[in-house]
Amino acid sequence: MADLNDLQAFLAVARAGGFREAARATAGSASALSEAIRRLENQLGVRLFNRTTRSVALTDAGAGLLARLGPALGEVEAALDVVNGFRDRPAGTLRLNVPVSASRLVLPKIVPGFLAAYPAIRLEVIAEESFVDLLAAGCDAGIRYDERLEQDMIAVPIGPRVQRFATAASPAYLDRHDRPRHPRDLLAHACLRGRFSGRAVTPWEFERDGEVVRVDPSGPLLVTLGGAVDLAVDAAVAGTGIVSLFEDWLRPYFDSGALEPVLEPWWQQFSGPFLYYPGRRLVPAPLRAFIDYIKTPAGRGQ
């Protein structure tokens, strides 16, 4: 029977993609993780990682172990978490997988109050745009928008219930060009576009009085949505072109005058995000506390 700590070390290294990265994520040491992997490989009689001086990669055996081990250890943690219900205050780690937009626009209004209310809970937030298998990724819950939720997930509203996509440009840019009056006017402008990694660039969509207009403008800059969005915003502020993004993301630039709203009557509304989690397992106490908190006025940002 493999040691549980060694299995957890394997999981940390596999998910982080290296010993140093895993050490930083677990607040441990790379040498201790390396020793744990060595013990596990010796006990199992098979190599789990191919190591070079520059990289660490799973072998086929390691990939097979990872696919089964993540959900299994998640169930072990959930079983042990049952005793949390007998504590005065929940304790433990809550892992959330969220898009970058949620980490910037939703969680800042929730996290400080939640952590103050539950000082024994440690919150770990992984911000990425891909829709992941929560259990395999070692996460308790995620935040996504309703069109990307799977049917076997339980969804709880979190953050603003209605949001809008906004288009904007610097006053200097708009002074040099005609201000757009209709979405199709954007085809004659420099537009700063974004796309999700590995996916095609999606058209910009506008709506007014029931009329939906989709345009696919061109421009000098294309960024990956998520981590590189701020580059597009900075370029818009510098007068490079027109950017389209969450209204709440651009609101500080509107308030300061660095950006000017473009085509505001055409900005399209969409429903706000949801906290989602698997419904086939016991809800860990830290997650239950978080769910209860976001239902309170403080958790709703009120």
Salt bridges, closest charged atoms under 4 A:
ASP6 OD1 - ARG39 NH2 2.66
GLU35 OE2 - ARG38 NH2 2.29
GLU35 OE2 - ARG39 NH1 3.98
GLU41 OE1 - ARG51 NH2 3.16
GLU77 OE1 - ARG95 NH1 3.79
GLU124 OE1 - ARG95 NE 3.46
GLU124 OE1 - ARG122 NH1 3.72
ASP152 OD2 - ARG280 NH1 2.66
ASP175 OD1 - ARG179 NH2 3.09
GLU205 OE1 - ARG214 NE 2.65
ASP216 OD1 - ARG193 NH1 2.94
ASP230 OD1 - ARG104 NH1 2.76
GLU247 OE1 - ARG164 NE 2.90
GLU247 OE2 - ARG251 NH2 2.55
GLU260 OE2 - ARG179 NE 2.89
GLU264 OE2 - ARG164 NH2 3.44
ASP292 OD1 - ARG288 NH1 3.80
